[in-house]
Amino acid sequence: MKDILIIFGLIVTLSTFGQRNNELVIDAYGKLTNGKYSEAVAAFDKALSESRDINSNWVLYRGIAKLRNGDDNAAKSDFETALQLKNNEGYLWLSRIYASRGNTVKSVSHLEKYLNNLKYPDLNKIKKDSAFIILHGTDEWFDLWQNDWLNMEQKLKQETEFYLKKGDFRSAHKTVESAESYMGSAFLIVFNSEIYLEEGIPGLALNEINKALQLEPHNLEILKKKADYLTELRKYEEAELIYEKILDITPEDFDIRKRRINNALQTENLSLAQKDIKILLTCFENADILYLAGNVNYAAGNYLEALKIYNRLINQKEPSAELYRARGLTYYNTGTFKFAAYDLSMSLDLEPDNIDANLYLGLSEYQMGNTKSACYYLKRAKAFGSNKADEYLERYCK
């Protein structure tokens, strides 16, 4: 019994430690993303000091925070440590530091090492990187790009994109699938899945992504694509399981957390959506996050809180059809039909065929006693595919 209690206590301790670690990491990445570089350095220091293992990404991003804060010597030390921990992104960041110091030879040397350690380098991104503008025109920079850094799979992808620009999906699939390495290449299989998605066949895209995961089951980027495809197919519960798996590994992945909120709103998992939006709001206060917060409050029936957020957003930026519609639906649910009708009308000016805007504008007009106008918008909602509109047309527009 004593041994069982010890084991249980250890499990609870590890769980608490893991949660604490996640909170520290989320805080550190949030501060870095928001440009609070000094605070980010301190937050990464704290996360690293309380961690049982040294995480190379945390060291790397602490270095980025130091560099953004103007301390390139301290940043250089972190990037070198990241390299010792087998994080090859350190080469890229050291190359940027040497470029800023005018040390062309060392900058290009580190960039070459970076490219040599990448299986699928994004050459255009590197060439357009503003940090390397100072190198353009040097012999070292010219010599670097005489090498053929693309592998056969990337060259095949470039060839296939010719067909995609023409909308020739059949030839695109044929080109990829005829490659000798196709069945053993997660890269090509993922690309083939993207072709199916662009073609408007998400079911086949999902089949391909499952093949890729058989080859690379721990590849988070492939897992993210699978979740995206499941969401496209409205298999929200399955997507949610993948989002959970990804966030267990990388709790600082804010983009995935945003996707999980949208997914949770579809499944009406409000507790999960509220948990995630609370985390995001501690790190950000940009328009995208605020809009998500408004949607979460709307879904939870907190209409006054949702209105505060939507009002703030409409006052801050040029309103979109989506934002006018969100506030209009919120006004409708508070019984403020005049304001609802105004916002929904504004939304339709920007997006005339939206089903919900037409439906609820019709209902708002009816509540204000404007039956003729109500029936007009209800008929439009039905024409655009609303199943609910039939019921109201039968009731109000005989």
N, C-alpha and C positions, 0 to 999 in steps of 0.2 A: 504493500500500500504506500509505503514511504517512497519507493522508487517511482511509482506512478505519479505521485504528487510532485516529485522533483522534475520528471519529464514534462508534466503539464506546465509547471512553472517556467521551464526552459522555453517551451513552445510559446507561452504568453509573452515572455521577455523578448524572444526573437521577433514575434509579430509586432510588438510595440516598437522595437528598435527599427524594424523595416518601415513602419508607418512614419516614424520620426525622420528617418533618412529620406523618405520620399518627400516629406514636407520641406526639408532643408534644400533638397535638389530643385524642387519646383520653385521655391523662393529665389534661389540663386539664378536659375535660367530666366525667371520672370524679370528680375532686376536688370540682367544683361540685355534682354530684349527691349526693355523700356529705356535703355540708355543710362541707367543708374550704375555706372561702372565701378565706382569706389565701393558702393554697397554690394555690388555683385561679387567683387573680389573677397570681401569679408564673408559673404554668404557661402562662397565656394570653400573658403578656408575652414569655415565651421563644418560644412558637409564632409570635407576630407578628413578633418580631425576626429570626427565622430564615426567615421566609417571603418569597418574592419579591414577592408581591402582598398587599395588605391585605384580609383576609377580613372582610366586614361582620358576619357572624355571630359571629366570634371577638371582635370589638370589642364587639358587643352583649352577649354572654354574660360578657365580662370586666366590663362595667358591672354586670350582674346580680350577679356575685360581689362586686363592690365595694359595691353597695347592701346585699346580705345581710350584709356585714361592717360595715355602719354608716357607710360613707363615701359619703354621697349626693352630695356635690359632685363627687367623682371619678367617680362613676357617671353623673351628669348629663353630664359632659364626654364620656364614652364613648357615651352614647345620642345626643348631638348629632352626634358623629362618624359613628355608624352611619347617621343620617339623611342626612348629606352623601354617604354611600356608597350611598344609595338603599334603605336598609333601613328600611321604614316601621314596623317593630316599635318603633323608637325613640320614635315618638309615644306609644305605649301606656305605655312605661316612664317617659317624662317626665311623662305625665299622672299616673301613680301617685306620682311624687316630689312634684309640685305639690299633689296631694291631701293627702299626708302633712304638707305645710307649711301646709295650710289655705288655699292659694291656689286658690279655687274657679274663678275666671275662667280662669286659665291651664290648670288641670287639664282643664276641660271643653273649652277651645279646642283643646288637643292631642288630646283624645279625639275631637273632631269631625273633626280632620284625619286621625286614624287611620281612622275609619269611612269617610271620603270616599275613602281610598286602598285600601279593601278591596272586592273584588268580591262576596265571600260572607261577610259578617261574622257571627260567632257572637254574636248580641245577648244571649242568655240568659247566656252565660258572662261577658260584660262586666258585665251588670246585677248578677250575683251575686258579682262580684269583691270580696273583702273590703276591698281597698285603696280602693274607692270608696264604702264605707258612709258615710263622713263627708260625702259630697256629697248623699246622699239627703235630700230635703226642701228643697233649695235651688232657687231659681228657675232657675238655670242648668241644673241637672240635669233639671228638669221640661221646660224648653224644648228640651233636646237630644233628648228622646224624643218630641217632637211631630213630628219628621221621620220619614218612612217610609224606613227604612234597608234594608229587604228589596227585592231585585230580583224580577222576575217569575218567575224560575226557583225562587227560594227560596219564594215564595208558592205556586207549583204543588206544590212538595215538601210544604209544610204541608198543602195540600188533600189530597194523596195519602195522607198518613199517617193520615187519617181512615179510609180503606179498609183500611189495614194493621192498624189496631187491631181491626177486625172480621174480619180474616183473608180479606178479599175481594181476593185477588191479581189476579184478572182485571180488576176495575175499576181497581185501582192501576196496572197496566200500561197500560190503555187511556187513563187520564188523562195519564200521562207521555208516551206515544207519540203522542198526538193533538196535543200542543203544536206550534205552528208552528216553534218554535226547536229542537225535539228533535234533529234530525239534525246540527245544528251546535253542539250544547251538550254538551261533555264532562261537565259537572256533572249534567245530566239523565240522560245515558247511564249514568254511574257509579251514580246513584241507582236506575235501572232494574235494573242488575246486582245491587244490594243486595237489591232486591225478589225477584229470582230466587233469590238465595242463601237468603233467609229462607223462600222457598217450598220450598227443598230441591232446587233444580235448578242445581247448580254449573256444569254444562256450558254452560247458556245464560247464566249470570252471566259466565263466561269470554268467551263470544262478544261480550257487550256491552262488557266492559272492553277488548277488542281494538279495538272501534270507537272508544272514548274515546281510546285511545292513538294512533290514526290522526290524531285532532284535536290531541292534546297529547302528542307522543312523549317529551318530556323531563320530564313531570310525575311526580315521585318518588312522590307519594301514590297516583297511579293505578297505577304500577309495583308498589308494595307490595300493592295489592289484587289485582293479577294473580298475584303470587307466592302470596298467600293462597289464591286460587281454585285454582291449580295444585296446591298442597299438599292442598287439600280433595279434589281429583281423583286424588291419589296420584301426580302427575307431578312427583316430587321432583327429578329431575335438571334439568328445565326451570326449576323454582322456584329451584334453587341458582344458576343462571346469572343470574337477576334479582337475587338477594341480592348476588351478587358485584358486579354493576353498581352497585347502590345504595351498597354499602360503599366502592367506589372513589371515589364522589362525596362521601359523608358517612360517613367511617370511625368517627365518634363516635356513630352511631345504634345504641345498645346494644340497643334492642328488636329491631331487624332482626338483630343478631348473635345474640340468643337464638333467634330463629326459625330462623336458619341452622343453629344447633347441633341443634335438634330435627329439622330436615330432614336434616342430615348423618347423624344416628343412624339414620334410615330407610333411607338409601342405603349405610350402613356405611362412610361416608367418615370414618373415625376420625381421620385426621390433621388434617382440617379442623375437626372438632368439638373436638379437643384444642387446636388453635391458638386457636380462638375462646374456649374456656372459660378458657384461660390469660390472655387479654387481659381478660376480664370479671373474673376473680379478682384482677387487679392493681388494679381500680377499685372492686369491691364485695365485700361478704361478707354479703349478705342471704340470707334463706331460699330465695328463688327461684333465685338464682345457685348457692348451695350444692347445692340439689337437682339442678340441671342438671349440676353437677360430679360428683355421685354417679352420675348416669345415664351420663355419659361414661366414668367409671372402670368402671362395670358393663359397658358395651358393649365396653370394651377388655380385659375379663377381669381388671381390677385389683380383685378382690372385697374384699380386706382394706381397701383405701383407700376403696372405696365404702361399706363397713360403718362406717368411722370417721365418714364424712360423715352417713350416715343416722342413726346413733346420736346424733350431735350435734344433728341437727334434731329428732329425737323427744324429746330431753331439753329442747330449747329451746321447743317449741310444742306445742299440742294436735295429735296426729298425725292425718293424714287417711287415708282408705282407700288413696289412691295411695302415700303414704309407707310405710305398713305393708306394702303389696304389694311395693314396691321392695326393702325390707329383707328381706322373706320370700323373694323370688326370689334375692336375693344369698346368704342363708343356705343355700338349697337348693343353689346352685352350689358352696358350700364344703363340702357334705356334712353340714351341721349341721341335720339334719332336724327335730329337736324344736323348735328355735327357729324354723325355717322354718314349721312347722305352726302355731305360736302366732301369728306375725305374719300369716300368710295367713288364719287364722281371724278375727283381729281386723279384717282388711281386709274380709272377707265380712260381718261384722256391720254394716259401714257401707255396703257396696256388694255385695249378695248375688248379683247376676247377672254379676259379672265373670268372663270366660272363663278368663284366666290364673290368677287366684286359686283358682278351683275346680279347674282342671287340676293345678296344682302342689301344692295342698293334698292332692289325691288321691294324687299321686306321693309326697309326703312321708309320708303315712300308710302307704302300701305299704312304703316303705323302713323304717318302724318296725315292720312286721309287722301292721298293722291293716288287713287285707284288706277286711273288710266296710265300714269307713269309707272306705277308698280307693275302692272301687267306687261308693259313694254319690256322692262328689264328682266322679269321672270321668264318671258318668252325667249329673250336672248340667252339667259342662263341655260334654259332647256336646249336651245340650238347648239350651244357650245359643249353640251354633254352632261348637264346636271340632272341627276336622278331625283334630287329633292324638289326641284322646281315643279315637277308634275303635280305633286301633292298640293302645293300652294296655288298653282294655276286652277286646279279643280275647286279649291276652296274659295278663292278670291276673284277669279276672272271668268266665271261662266257667262 
